[in-house]
Every structure is written in structure tokens, then in C-alpha cells.
Amino acid sequence: MFKGKVAIITGASSGIGKETALLFAKEGASVSLVARRENILKEVCEKIQNGGRKALAVKADLCNPEETKKVVEQTVQKFGGIDILVNSAGIIASGTIKNTTLEAWEKMFMINVTSVFYLMQLCLPYLIERKGNIVNVSSVTGLRAFPGVLAYCASKAAVDHLTRCAALELASDGVRVNAVNPGVTITNLHKAGGMSEESYAQFLERSKSTHPLGRVGKPEEIAELILFLASDKARWITGVTYSIDGGRAQTCLR
């Protein structure tokens, strides 16, 4: 499906980003894997290479503009161009309008929104040249409001609108831009955001009742949707924010 294609995938050391990288490689793409945790990133890269596929590990802090430029430069140097950009890197943190600090707010937006915008912008010359596409990983919180994670919700809503605006602006260049909006999915996101193992287990159990299909998602399920949106099967789809959440976005507080 992706033979001869080159994909940059951020957040590729774990969770949705990792599963997306593995799936894209399986389908024949050359993948440029981006994350901050170099040792884990190399393990993913080696797994792909051991399977006979092409992969490049790029350690980068996407809050640093120079390191973000390096991602694009090294990818093009290695593979000759870019066809697909998947922005999967992101963070979550608890906080309300009453207690979220300006520093916490700015950090959330820097990682979840600004780095996405800048990497999209840097990749554009190559995506336009190859009529490529972008898939951003958003969240159900971009579509619906949830208390206690104010900055995260606002950042994902920003990603959704960034996706829609960019899709309209790039349509004439033949570049598609879409986003996926997962519900609760089993990844390291919440634990990295400060949730304990016990609290996370309780959160996952409670989430069975907040998602109409009665369970949380798996990262490989999100990866399958990303793969579809990045493929030629979705060549007439752009500007969508696609829910994949077991029905969560359709529910109301009870």
C-alpha cells in the first residue's frame, strides 16, 4: 500500500505513534521515527529494520525549532523526500481554569499545537512536491469538553481547527490534511502525565462505562485509521476530524 512512500511519525517510541510506525513499515513505507527517548526509539527502529523495512530514528525535542528542522533535514537526506506526516507526539496534564499555571498552559500548547504547526510547515515543500498528506492525532477532548484537563482540551481543539484550516489552504496544492480523535486508549500518555498505576487502572475501568461500546481503545486500532486516512483509499477526504472513540463523543454527562 505504501511502497516507495516516506512517512515521518512523531511520538514513535510508544503508544499510537509506535503502532503507526510499525503498521506503515509493514505496508512498505520508509519511516522516519521521531521521539525524545532515544533508547526506546532505537528499539522500535531496529524492530522495523530487522523485518526487512527501512527506518530512521531521529531523537528530537519538538519544542526546539532547530531540532524540529533536523527531523525534516535528516529524513530528506536519508529517503529523498516526504509523502506523509503523522503528528502523534503529545502530552496531557490535569488542571482547571482555577489552578492551571501560565507555564503549564504554555508547555501544553508548545508540545501539542505549536510543534505540530511548525513541523507541518517545514514539511510542506516536500508534501506539495509529492502531493502527500498529513494526519494529526487529536482527541475526543478536541470535540467535547471535559473538566479537569483544561489546557489539554483547549490544545486538542486547536489541533482540530489547525487541521481544518490547513486542509482548505492546501487543497489547491493537492495536499490533504486530516485528524483522528481517539477516546481513551491504552498508552503511556496518562501515566506520563502524572497518573499513578493504581489511578490509571481505576481510570481504565471507569472508562468502560463512559464509552458506549463498553471498552477503551487499543493503539493499533487508531493506527489502522491513520493508515487509511494517509492512503489513496482516502484520496477524496480532507479536513476531517475523525472520531474513533467507542461512541464517547456522542454521550452527555450523566
C-alpha positions in Angstrom: 0.0 0.0 0.0 2.8 2.4 0.8 5.7 1.0 -1.2 8.0 3.9 -2.2 6.4 6.3 0.3 8.2 8.1 3.1 6.5 8.9 6.4 7.6 11.0 9.3 5.9 9.8 12.5 6.3 11.7 15.8 5.8 10.2 19.2 7.1 6.9 17.7 8.6 5.4 20.8 5.3 4.3 22.3 1.6 4.1 22.1 -0.2 5.3 18.9 2.9 6.6 17.3 4.8 3.4 17.7 1.9 1.2 16.4 1.5 3.6 13.5 5.2 3.3 12.6 5.1 -0.5 12.8 2.0 -0.6 10.6 3.3 1.9 8.0 6.5 -0.1 7.7 4.6 -3.3 7.4 2.7 -1.8 4.5 6.0 -0.9 2.7 6.7 2.7 3.8 10.2 4.0 4.7 9.6 5.5 8.2 11.4 8.3 10.0 10.7 7.8 13.7 10.8 10.8 16.0 10.8 10.9 19.8 12.8 12.1 22.8 13.5 8.7 24.3 16.4 7.7 22.2 17.0 4.2 23.6 13.3 3.1 23.2 13.2 4.8 19.8 16.1 2.8 18.6 14.4 -0.4 19.7 11.4 0.4 17.5 13.7 1.3 14.6 15.7 -1.9 14.9 12.5 -4.0 15.0 11.4 -2.4 11.7 14.8 -2.9 10.1 15.0 -6.5 11.3 11.8 -7.1 9.4 13.5 -6.0 6.2 12.0 -2.5 6.1 13.6 0.9 6.0 13.6 3.1 9.1 15.4 6.1 10.6 15.5 7.0 14.3 15.7 10.8 14.9 16.0 11.9 18.6 14.4 15.3 18.8 12.7 17.6 21.2 9.9 19.2 19.1 9.8 22.2 21.4 13.2 23.1 20.0 12.8 24.7 16.5 16.4 23.7 15.5 15.8 20.0 16.4 12.5 20.1 14.6 14.3 21.3 11.4 16.7 18.4 11.9 13.9 15.9 11.7 13.0 17.1 8.2 16.6 17.5 7.0 17.6 14.1 8.1 14.5 12.4 6.7 15.0 14.0 3.3 18.8 13.3 3.3 18.1 9.6 4.1 15.0 8.9 2.0 14.9 11.7 -0.6 11.6 13.3 0.3 8.4 13.2 2.4 5.0 11.8 1.5 3.2 11.6 4.8 3.5 13.4 8.2 1.8 11.9 11.2 1.9 14.2 14.3 1.3 11.8 17.2 3.6 13.3 19.9 1.7 15.0 22.7 1.3 15.3 26.5 -1.6 15.5 29.0 -1.8 17.1 32.4 -4.5 17.8 35.0 -5.6 21.3 35.7 -8.6 23.6 35.8 -9.3 27.2 34.9 -8.6 27.9 38.6 -5.3 26.3 39.1 -3.6 25.9 35.7 -0.4 28.0 35.7 0.6 30.1 32.7 3.7 27.9 32.5 1.7 24.7 32.3 -0.6 26.2 29.7 2.3 27.3 27.5 4.0 24.0 27.8 0.8 22.2 26.7 0.3 24.4 23.7 4.0 24.3 22.8 4.1 20.5 22.6 0.5 19.7 21.4 -0.1 22.6 19.0 3.0 24.8 18.1 5.3 21.9 17.4 2.6 20.3 15.2 2.1 23.6 13.3 5.9 24.1 12.8 6.6 20.5 11.6 3.6 20.8 9.2 5.1 24.0 7.8 8.6 22.6 7.4 7.3 19.5 5.6 5.1 21.4 3.2 7.6 21.9 0.3 8.1 18.1 0.1 4.5 17.2 0.7 3.4 19.6 -2.1 6.0 18.2 -4.4 4.7 14.7 -3.9 1.0 15.5 -3.4 1.3 14.0 0.1 -0.8 14.3 3.2 -0.8 15.0 6.9 -2.6 13.1 9.7 -2.7 14.8 13.2 -3.5 12.8 16.3 -6.1 14.8 18.3 -8.5 13.6 20.9 -12.2 13.3 21.8 -11.4 16.3 24.0 -10.9 18.4 20.9 -14.6 17.8 20.1 -16.1 17.7 23.6 -15.4 19.5 26.9 -14.2 17.5 29.9 -13.5 19.1 33.3 -10.1 18.8 35.0 -7.9 18.8 31.8 -8.5 22.4 30.6 -5.2 23.0 28.8 -5.3 19.6 27.1 -8.9 20.0 25.9 -8.1 23.5 24.5 -4.9 22.3 22.8 -6.7 19.5 21.0 -9.5 21.8 19.9 -6.7 24.0 18.4 -5.2 20.9 16.6 -8.7 20.2 15.1 -9.1 23.7 13.8 -5.5 23.8 12.6 -6.3 20.7 10.7 -9.4 22.2 9.1 -7.8 25.5 8.2 -4.7 23.9 6.7 -6.8 21.4 4.7 -8.6 24.3 3.0 -5.4 26.2 2.4 -3.5 23.2 0.9 -6.3 21.7 -1.1 -5.2 23.5 -4.3 -1.7 22.1 -3.8 -3.1 18.6 -3.7 -2.1 18.1 -0.1 -4.7 16.5 2.2 -4.9 17.2 6.0 -6.9 15.2 8.4 -7.0 14.3 12.1 -8.1 11.4 14.3 -9.9 11.9 17.6 -9.4 8.9 19.8 -11.3 8.3 23.0 -9.4 6.7 26.0 -6.8 4.5 24.5 -4.3 2.3 26.3 -1.0 4.2 26.0 1.6 5.8 28.3 0.0 9.2 27.9 -1.8 9.4 31.2 1.0 7.8 33.3 3.5 10.2 31.7 1.1 13.0 32.7 1.4 12.0 36.4 -1.2 9.4 36.9 -0.2 6.5 39.2 -0.5 2.9 38.1 -3.4 2.4 40.6 -5.2 5.5 39.4 -4.7 4.6 35.8 -6.1 1.1 36.4 -9.2 2.7 38.0 -9.5 5.2 35.2 -9.5 2.5 32.5 -12.1 0.5 34.5 -14.3 3.6 34.8 -13.9 4.3 31.1 -15.7 1.1 30.2 -18.9 2.9 31.4 -18.1 6.2 29.7 -17.6 4.7 26.2 -20.9 3.3 24.8 -19.1 0.3 23.2 -18.0 -0.8 26.7 -14.3 -0.7 26.5 -11.3 1.5 25.9 -9.3 1.6 22.6 -6.1 -0.1 21.6 -3.3 1.9 19.9 -3.2 -0.4 16.9 -6.9 0.4 16.2 -6.0 4.1 16.0 -3.1 3.3 13.8 -5.4 1.5 11.3 -7.5 4.6 10.9 -4.4 6.8 10.5 -3.2 4.3 7.8 -6.5 4.6 6.0 -6.5 8.4 6.0 -3.0 8.5 4.8 -3.7 6.1 1.9 -5.0 6.6 -1.5 -8.3 4.9 -0.4 -9.0 8.3 1.4 -7.9 10.4 -1.6 -11.2 12.4 -1.5 -11.1 13.0 2.2 -9.6 16.2 3.7 -10.3 18.5 6.6 -12.0 15.8 8.7 -11.6 15.3 12.4 -12.5 11.6 12.6 -13.9 10.2 15.9 -12.6 6.8 16.9 -13.8 6.6 20.5 -16.3 3.8 21.0 -19.1 6.4 20.8 -17.7 8.7 23.5 -18.2 11.9 21.6 -21.9 11.1 21.3 -22.6 11.0 25.0 -23.7 13.6 27.5 -22.8 13.9 31.2 -24.9 11.6 33.4 
